[in-house]
Structures are given as structure tokens and as C-alpha cells.
Amino acid sequence: MGSGASTDKKPLTEVRLKSEVGVLFDDKAKRAFDAAATEDPDGTRTVPWPTIEAHAKEHDERALDPRKCMFHNLKAFKAAREQIDEIARVHIKGAVREIPWVGKSLGDECRQCGLDGKPAASLDALYEVAALARVQFEEIMTAACPESGVKLMFAPLKGRDRAGAKARDEYKDKTAPCYSWLFDITRGAALCQTEDAIVQLYASLEADDRVDIVRTKNRFAPPLFNGYQDILMNVAVKVEKVSHMCELQIHLMPIKESEALHRSHTVYEYFRSFFLGNSDAVAQRLEMLCKLPVDEANDVDELVDHVLGSDADANLLDGLCELLTSIEAIFRVRGRREGPGSNLSEEDARVWWGERGGG
């Protein structure tokens, strides 16, 4: 989880900065980043730490305080979820939630191949098929769309430099060649105005024998932890004698176009590491965050006081303790709840007594 823009004082990328300050990386900060960024030979854009620190001190010192960063992102998290939930309540009646998850494993048999039918051994072999697949993909998607209510968008083939770096960095430990594991070279999105349009589109794809639905993540059921709802798919289309995997995103436009969406994506980057783990752990942490009375507090200290002074159950207190660990506020929860003794680590006990002037 984000910790405020302090870290190791090395140059930061935009992604890293967003993950550390979340919603405090606003439009003004974005413009300042773009103006100060330099580009490395591999295309990575960074800004030196002293420049980031100076901008924060002049415009928003909250970005340098991990406690304030966490609190403002927590408030934004709850607000975005509530707004997206309300949009979904108005526009979703339930049919889209019946679209099944498809979880085929992308194992060796799913690797991208060249026209020779062998796993793509180079970017040239991969992109030769991808260019042909893009034409087929567009034809299939156009035929699958209802007559109205859907806008299709097809991205250019993914940049070769980025794709090559991703393959070499992320897939070097998989069965060679690494380029055969790139499934997002050919990409598209369907922007649907209504729930019915999404359901019709999915049904049309299921019925089309020119396409194989390999994976479906129906994030309408359940939504992402930040509240966002959409469908992500991997579909395979035929190119001569081989199949090529394409990436498809299906969005509901009332959610996609909402201001809450922008905030939810930014909050997603900030809280992403807090929501790693199995589905049960994620569900418990999500429930905890949604129960925190952030609207009744002005800062982290008031939030902790509200929780400790309430009838909250132990799970909520434990969850808050876990959340605050990253900003060195654990003593505010465990220390005051338990006193020096059982279940406190030596370090926690030391902090607890230190706060009270103990020996």
C-alpha cells in the first residue's frame, strides 16, 4: 500500500508515484510530472526525488505525510465505491451478473504461435499473426454488437518495445520462447450504454464459432475492491491454421464515464498491495475498509479514536491495525485496546509503554 512520497528518494515513475500518494496525484501534479520528467533509453519516464519533494512542499505537503496520504485515500475509496454502487443500482438489474466466469488456464497449449504453428520465437513471428488476427477480431466484434448502444474501440497493436520488455521481464521463467506468452498484442473494447447491450454482445460471442472464449472475468459479480465493474476477456480467433489470443474489455458507459471511476482507478493503485491474497482475505479487508467511520473523522488519529470508542468488533480493530501498520500507527490500536501484555510483540509493547512514559 502507498506510504507517501518519501520512499528511498530515488527517481519515481508516474505509476510508482500514484501507488504512493494515490488521489493526491491530481491533475496539477500530473502536469508538473510531465513537465519535469526525463525519458530513459528504454522509454521509462521518471522525475528526480528533489523535484517531487519541492513540488509537494509548495503545493500539497500531505503527499509527504504517510498518515495524511492514507486517510485521504481511504475517504476517496469509500466515496468512489458508494458512487459507483449507486450508478450500478440504477443501471444494472441483474442479467449481466449471470454471465459466467470462464477460467481456462493459460498453459503451454495456449501460447501464441507463428504462422508455422510453432510457439512464436520472435516478435516478428508474433506480430505477423497479430496483424492478421486484428482484422478477424474486428470483423467478429462488429458482427456481435447489437445495432445500437455499443461503441467499439480497437487499439493499435501493442508497441513492440513495451511488448518485448514485458516478455523478457515477466515471462523469462515460463516455457520458452517468452514472446509466446504475450496475450495482449491485439486489443479492443466494447463501450455499452446498457446492461442489455452487454448481455447481447456476450451471447453473440458465445454463439460465434469463429471465436473461442478462453477466459472471462465478470467483474460485475463481484466488483473490484475499488467498486469498478466491467468484464475482461481473452478470446482466440483463427488465423490460417493457428489461433491467436486477443484481449477484450466490456464496459458499462454510465460507470465508465463517471467521475468516480477516475478516483477509483487512482485509489486502486494506492491500495493494490493491501488487497493481495486469496478471495476470503480480500473480502475481509474490503468489509473492514467499508465499515471504517472515515466520514466522522478529520485525520488518522480521530479515525482511530472513533473506532476504539465504538462497539466495533475485534475483526474491525484487527483490520484497522493491519491497515495502519504501514504508517507506524499500530500502537494506537493494539496498545490502547490490549494494554501491555498478551499478543503484543516486544516492539509493540515498547511503543505502548513509551507513549505512556513507562519504563
N, C-alpha and C positions, 0 to 999 in steps of 0.2 A: 504494500500500500504506500501511497505517497507520503513524503516526510517533510515537505517544504523544500524550497530550492536552496539547499546547503550542501548536501552530499559530500563528495570528495573534492569539490571545487575545480573539477576538470570541465572542459568544454561540454556543453549539453546539446543534444539534438532536440528537435521540436517534440518528438514522441517522448523522450525522456523527461523533458520539462513538463509536458502535460501530465505525465504519470506522477510527478512530484508535487505539482501545485493545483492540478485539476481545474476547477471553474475559475480560479484566479488567472488562468491563462486566457484572458479575454481578447476581444478584437484589438484593443490598443496594444496589448502585449504581443499579439501575433504580428502586427505591423512593425513593432520595434524589433522583433526577432528577425523578420525578413530583411529589414534594413541593415542589421548588424551581422547577418550570417555569412560565413565563408564556406565554400564547397571544396571538399576533399577530392582527390583523384577518383575515388570510387563513387562520387556523387553524393556522399553524405554531407548534409548541411549542419553546421554547428555554430554556436556563439560562445566566446570565452566567458568563464565564470565571472570575472570582474565586471564585465559589461552587464551581465544579468543582474548581479548584485546592485550595481549602481542604478539600474532602471527600477528595480524593486524599491530601493530606498527613496527614490524620487516620487514614484507613482503609487506604490502599494506595498508597504512593508509587511503586510500579512503574509506575503509569499515567502518571507524569510523565517516565519514562525510556524513550526510544525503543528502546534496546537491549534492555531487560528486556521491554518490550511485545512486540517481535518474537520473542524467544526463547520466551516463554510461549505465544504464539500458534502458533509453529512446533511446539512439543510437543503442544499441543491438536489441531493439524491432523493430525499423524501418528496420534495416539491415536484420533481420531474416524474417520479413514479405515480404520484397522485394525479397529475395532469394527464399522463398517458393512459392511466387506468380509466379516467373519465371519458377520454376520447374513445377508448375501446368499448366502454359500456354503451355508448351511443351508437357506434357503427358496427359492432360485432354481436350477432345474435346466437352464434354457436356453431354454425356449419363448418367454418374454417378450422375450428379446433378438432374436428373429426378427421382431418387429413392425417394419415398415419405417418409416424416416424419410420423411415427406412434406414436401417443401419448396417448395410453391407460393408464388410471390412475391405479397405483398400489395400489388399495384399499384393503379392508379386504378380498375380494373374491380372490385376487391373492396371499395371504400368502402361504408360503411354508408349506407343510403338511408332517406328518409322514406316514408310510405305512398303518396306521389305518384310514387315510383320515381326521384326525383332525389336526388343526394347530400345527406345531412342538413345543412341550412343553419343549424340551431339545436339547442340541447339539447332543446327541446320536441319537435322533429321526431324526433330520435334516440330519446328516451325513450318516445315514443308507440309506436314499433315495438318497442323493447326490452321493454316491459311485456308485449306480446303474445308476443314470442319466448320470454320466460321460461316461460310456460305450456307452449308447444310443446316447449321444451328439456327441461322436467321430465318430460313425457309420454314423450318419446323415450328419455331416460336410464332411466326406471323400467322401460320395456319391454325395454331392452337388458340389464339387470342379471340375472345368474344368480339363482336362487331363494334362495340363501343365500351368505353370505361377502362381501357388499358392502353398505356403508352409503353412501347418497347424502346429500350436503350441498349446499344451494343458498343462495348468499349473496344478500342483498338487492341490488337494483340499485345500482351504484356511486354514491356520493354525488355530487350534481350539482356542488357547488363544486369538489371534487377533480377531477372529470372535466373541467370547464370549464377549470380552470387547466392541467391536463395538455395539453389540446388546444391551448390558446393558446401554451403554452411550448414544447412538443415538436414540434408539427405545423404551426407557423406558416409553415415554408418548403416544405411539401408543397402539392400542388394543393388549392386552396380548394374547399369550406369545411373548416376544420380539424377540426370536430366529426365529420366523416365518417370520420376515421381512428381513432376510439375503438372498439377491438375487445373491450374487457373490461368493458363495462357489465353484461352478463349472464354470470354465472359460476357454476360448480359444481365439485364434487369427488367422486370415487368412491374410497372407502376400502376397499381389497380385502384380505381376510385371506390369500389365497393367490395364487401365480403363476397357477394355472389360472383363477381368477376374473378376473384382468386379461386374459388371453388370450381368454376367452369374451366378456367385455364388448367388447373391441375388435372381435372378429369380428362381433358383433351390430350394432355401429355401422356397420361396413363394408357389411353386408347390408341396412341400412335405407335405403330410397330417400327417406325424409323428411329425411335429413341428408346433408350433403356434408362429407367430411373435407378441410379445406383445408390444414392443417399439422399435422404430428406430430413432436414432438421426443422420441425414445425415449432417455431418459437412463439406461436400464438398459444401453445399448450405444452409446457408453461412458457411464460415470457422470460427474457433475460433478466438477471437480477436487477438491472437498472430500469426495468419496465418496458424496454423496447420489444416490439413484436413484429416478426416477419417470418419468411420461410427461406431457408438456404438449401440449395440442391446441387448435387453433382449428377449430370446426365451424360450418357455416352451416345454419340452419333456415329453412323457408319461413314467411313471414307475409304472407298475402294474395298479392300479386303480386311481393313483394320477398323477398330473402334477408337474414337478419341473422346476423352473426358472433357466436358465443359462445365463451367460454373454458372449457376443461375440464382439470382436473388429475386424474391417476390415481395413487394412492399404494398402496404395499405396506405394510400396517399394522405388521408386525414392524420395519420400518425407521422408519416414521413415528412410532411410539410410543417409539422408543429414546431414551435419554438422550444418546447420541452424536449424534443428529440435532440437538438444540438447540445443542450445541457446534459442530457442523459449519456451521450457519447463521451463527453468530456469527463463526466463523473465515472464512467466505465473505466477509463484509463487510470484514474486515481485509485479506485477500489478493486481493480482487477485481481491483484495478488491476494487480497483478503477473501476473495471468493474462489480460490483454487481448492480442489478437493472433490470428494465424491458428492453425489446429489444430496444425501442426507445432511452432510456438513454444510453445504451451500444453503439448503433450505433453513437450517437452524440459524445461520448467520443472517440470512435475509429477514427472517422473522424478528430477530433481535434488533436489527437496524430500524425496521419499520415501527417497533414499539418504543424506541427512544424518544423522549419528550423534547425534541430539539426546539419546538416552537415556544416552549416555556422558558428557554434559556437564551442568554446572550453570548455565552462563551463556554469553553470546556468545563471550567470549574463549576459554573452554575448547572450545567447538564449533569455532572457527577452528583452534585448536591441534591438535585431533583430526584435522581434515581435512588440514591441512598436514603432519602427521606420518604420514599414512597413504599407501597406494599408490593414492589416488584419481586418476582420470584428469583430463585438463585440462578436460573439459567440466564436471565436478563443481566444480572450483575456479573456473572462469569463472562458473558459475551462482551459487555462493555469493558471489562478488564482486558480481554484479548484485543479489543479494538485500540485501547489506549496504550497498550504495551509499546507500540511503535513510536509514541511520542513521550515516553518516560513518565506516564502518569499512573502507572499501575498501583502505586501506593495509595492513591485517592480512593480506590475501590477496595482492594483486599485489606489494606491496613485498617481502614475505618470499619470495615464490615466484620473482620475476624479478630482484630487485636493481635498482639504479638503472640504467636503460638502455632497451633495446628495448621498445617498445609501452607505455611509461609516459608519460602526459601530463606536461607541465611541473608541473602541480599535484600529481599523484600522486608524482612524483619528489621534489618539495619536501617533501611529507609524509613520504615514506620516509626521506629524509636527516634531517629534523627529529627523527624518532623515535630516530635513532641518534646525534644530536649532530653531524651532518655540517655542512659549510659552506654 
